[in-house]
Amino acid sequence: MARMFVDCRDYPSEMNCTIAISADTKKELLEAAVQHATSVHGHQDSPELRRELAKMIKTQ
């Protein structure tokens, strides 16, 4: 199974965040990405945020 990841460097922000998060399952990766987006970037956890983050997932 290919490892999946989300890389903040692909989505420039005022913070210039360089975090990359990876996991073996989409569910695990999405949960970690939501935690990062809410705690670091100040987003609110919502179905829309989760849909947008899911679109950002890439496979290594």
C-alpha positions in Angstrom: 0.0 0.0 0.0 1.3 3.5 -0.9 1.8 6.0 1.9 -0.4 9.1 1.8 0.6 12.6 2.7 -0.5 16.2 3.0 2.2 18.9 2.7 1.5 22.5 3.8 4.2 23.8 1.5 1.9 23.0 -1.4 -0.6 25.5 0.0 1.1 28.8 0.8 -0.1 30.7 3.8 0.9 33.8 5.8 2.7 31.4 8.2 4.8 29.8 5.5 4.1 26.4 7.2 6.5 23.6 6.2 4.7 20.7 7.9 4.2 17.5 6.0 1.9 14.8 7.5 1.9 11.2 6.3 0.0 8.0 7.2 -0.9 4.6 5.8 -4.7 5.2 5.9 -6.8 8.1 4.6 -8.8 8.1 7.9 -5.7 8.5 10.1 -4.2 11.1 7.8 -7.3 13.2 7.6 -7.7 13.2 11.4 -4.0 14.4 11.8 -4.5 17.0 9.1 -7.7 18.3 10.8 -5.9 18.6 14.1 -3.1 20.5 12.5 -5.4 22.8 10.5 -7.4 23.6 13.6 -4.6 24.0 16.2 -2.0 25.7 14.0 -3.9 27.5 11.3 -7.0 28.4 13.3 -9.5 26.7 11.1 -12.8 25.4 12.5 -13.4 21.6 12.2 -16.3 21.2 9.8 -17.4 18.9 7.0 -16.3 21.5 4.5 -12.8 21.6 6.0 -12.6 17.8 5.9 -13.6 17.7 2.3 -11.0 20.3 1.3 -8.3 18.5 3.3 -9.3 15.2 1.7 -8.7 16.8 -1.7 -5.1 17.7 -0.7 -4.1 14.1 0.0 -1.4 12.7 -2.3 0.1 9.3 -2.6 3.9 8.7 -2.4 
